[in-house]
Amino acid sequence: MEPIDVVKGRLIPLPNENVDTDQVTPARFLRMTGREGLDKVLFHDWRFDEKGQPKPDFPLNKPEYKGATILLAGDNFGCGSSREHAPWSCLAYGLRAIISTSFADIFRGNSAKNGLLTVIVDRKSHQELFEAVRKDPKVEVRISLRGQTLTLPGGRTVEFPYDPFVKKCLLEGKDQLGYLLGLESDISKFERTLPAARRP
């Protein structure tokens, strides 16, 4: 996983609230064990009709949002089941961050383990972002994980919460397991101080 600090990009507005992971990545695609091709199943049943043709009114299919890397989502994004395919498909599509007023805990945890930033903002800033991208689809935002700040298109900066341990891992480009493996020498040193009966 690449280290993450600053993410800059355009927005894809998806105001739907309570978007569950079966809408993000439908269950029938969970048989895919790799990430290749998951970009095509992101929001599959919302993006495509029964014949597999793109629905022109869905945001991901609109030309003005092509190449945008940050999803501006409605409240309680990622609720439902705990499938890791949901953040996988977001990353495969090219998303680097999702902004919302709240996320389901499991989805947020899975996203962090895979290098997808989830940014929680207040409702005023959330609405300001939707209004900005409505007026101009080319507007960009800047996310600083290190500073835990989001810079809105007008230049106003807002802070967002982030778990300190998860933040450290992402800044170093590690998941939780990778972080622990990096402490292997310290762990071995500690084990040598234990009485023989307590050693693994």
C-alpha positions in Angstrom: 0.0 0.0 0.0 1.3 3.4 -0.9 1.7 6.0 1.8 -1.2 8.5 1.9 -0.9 12.1 3.0 -2.5 14.6 0.6 -5.3 13.8 -1.8 -6.5 16.4 -4.4 -9.2 15.9 -6.9 -12.6 16.6 -8.4 -15.8 15.4 -6.9 -18.5 12.9 -8.0 -21.8 13.9 -6.2 -23.9 11.0 -5.0 -26.4 12.5 -2.4 -28.2 9.2 -1.7 -28.3 8.4 2.0 -27.9 5.0 3.6 -26.1 3.5 0.6 -25.4 -0.1 1.7 -22.5 -2.2 0.5 -24.8 -4.3 -1.7 -25.4 -1.2 -3.8 -21.7 -0.4 -3.8 -20.8 -3.9 -4.8 -23.7 -6.3 -5.4 -23.5 -9.7 -3.7 -23.4 -11.7 -6.9 -19.9 -10.2 -7.7 -18.4 -11.4 -4.4 -17.2 -14.5 -6.1 -14.4 -12.4 -7.6 -11.4 -13.1 -5.4 -9.1 -10.5 -7.1 -9.5 -6.8 -7.6 -9.2 -6.9 -11.4 -12.5 -6.0 -13.0 -14.1 -4.6 -9.8 -14.1 -1.2 -11.3 -16.9 -2.4 -13.6 -19.1 -3.6 -10.8 -19.0 -0.4 -8.6 -22.6 0.7 -8.2 -23.4 -1.8 -11.0 -27.1 -2.0 -10.7 -27.4 1.8 -10.5 -24.9 2.4 -13.4 -26.2 -0.1 -15.9 -29.6 -1.2 -17.2 -30.9 -4.7 -17.8 -29.0 -4.9 -21.1 -25.7 -3.7 -19.5 -25.9 -0.3 -21.0 -24.8 2.7 -19.0 -27.6 4.8 -17.5 -26.9 8.4 -18.6 -28.4 10.0 -15.6 -26.1 8.2 -13.0 -23.3 10.4 -11.8 -20.5 7.9 -12.7 -21.7 7.9 -16.3 -21.9 11.6 -16.7 -19.0 13.0 -18.8 -18.4 16.0 -16.5 -17.4 13.7 -13.7 -15.1 11.4 -15.7 -11.7 11.2 -14.0 -12.9 12.5 -10.7 -11.3 10.7 -7.8 -13.3 11.7 -4.7 -16.9 10.6 -4.1 -19.1 13.1 -2.3 -21.6 10.8 -0.7 -24.8 11.1 1.4 -25.1 10.3 5.1 -24.4 6.8 6.5 -22.5 5.6 3.5 -21.4 2.0 3.4 -24.0 0.5 5.8 -25.1 -3.1 5.5 -22.8 -6.2 5.3 -19.1 -6.1 5.9 -17.8 -7.1 2.5 -14.3 -5.9 1.7 -15.2 -5.9 -2.0 -16.9 -2.5 -1.4 -13.7 -0.5 -0.9 -11.9 -2.7 -3.4 -14.3 -1.7 -6.1 -14.1 2.0 -5.1 -10.3 1.8 -5.4 -10.4 -0.2 -8.6 -12.6 2.5 -10.2 -10.0 5.2 -9.2 -11.6 6.7 -6.1 -9.0 7.8 -3.5 -11.4 9.3 -0.9 -15.0 9.5 0.1 -16.5 12.5 1.8 -19.7 12.1 3.9 -21.4 13.2 7.1 -21.1 9.7 8.5 -19.9 6.2 7.5 -20.8 2.7 8.7 -18.0 1.6 11.1 -17.1 -1.6 9.3 -17.0 0.0 5.9 -14.8 2.7 7.3 -12.5 0.2 8.9 -12.2 -1.9 5.6 -11.5 1.3 3.7 -8.6 2.3 6.0 -7.1 -1.2 5.7 -7.0 -0.8 1.9 -5.9 2.8 1.6 -9.2 4.5 0.8 -9.7 7.7 2.9 -13.1 8.3 4.5 -13.6 12.0 5.5 -16.4 13.0 7.8 -17.5 16.7 7.6 -20.2 18.7 9.2 -23.6 19.2 7.4 -22.9 22.8 6.5 -19.7 21.9 4.7 -21.3 18.9 3.1 -24.0 21.0 1.6 -21.5 23.6 0.5 -19.6 20.9 -1.4 -22.7 19.7 -3.2 -23.6 23.3 -4.2 -20.1 24.0 -5.4 -19.9 20.9 -7.6 -23.5 21.6 -8.9 -22.3 25.0 -10.1 -19.0 23.8 -11.5 -18.2 20.1 -11.9 -14.5 21.0 -12.3 -14.0 22.3 -8.8 -11.4 20.5 -6.7 -10.9 19.9 -3.0 -7.7 19.1 -1.1 -7.5 16.6 1.7 -4.6 16.5 4.1 -4.5 13.4 6.3 -1.5 14.6 8.2 -3.3 17.9 9.1 -6.7 16.3 9.1 -8.1 19.1 7.1 -10.3 19.4 4.0 -9.9 22.6 1.9 -13.2 23.4 0.1 -13.4 25.0 -3.4 -13.8 28.5 -1.9 -10.7 28.1 0.1 -12.3 27.5 3.5 -10.6 24.8 5.5 -12.4 22.4 7.9 -11.0 19.8 10.2 -12.1 16.1 10.2 -11.6 13.4 12.8 -9.4 10.4 12.2 -8.2 7.5 14.4 -4.6 8.2 15.4 -3.4 4.7 14.9 -5.1 4.3 11.5 -3.7 7.7 10.5 -0.2 6.6 11.4 -0.5 3.4 9.3 -1.8 5.2 6.3 0.9 7.9 6.4 3.5 5.1 6.5 1.7 3.1 3.8 1.0 0.1 6.0 -2.1 -1.8 7.1 -2.4 -3.0 10.8 -0.6 -6.3 10.1 2.2 -4.5 8.3 2.6 -2.1 11.3 2.9 -5.1 13.6 5.4 -6.8 11.4 7.5 -3.7 11.5 7.8 -4.2 15.3 9.1 -7.7 14.9 12.5 -6.9 16.4 10.9 -5.2 19.4 8.6 -8.1 19.9 11.4 -10.6 19.8 13.4 -8.5 22.3 10.5 -8.4 24.7 10.0 -12.2 24.4 13.6 -12.8 25.4 12.9 -11.0 28.7 10.1 -13.4 29.6 10.7 -16.4 31.8 11.2 -19.6 29.8 7.8 -21.0 30.9 6.0 -18.0 29.4 7.8 -17.9 26.1 5.9 -18.9 23.0 
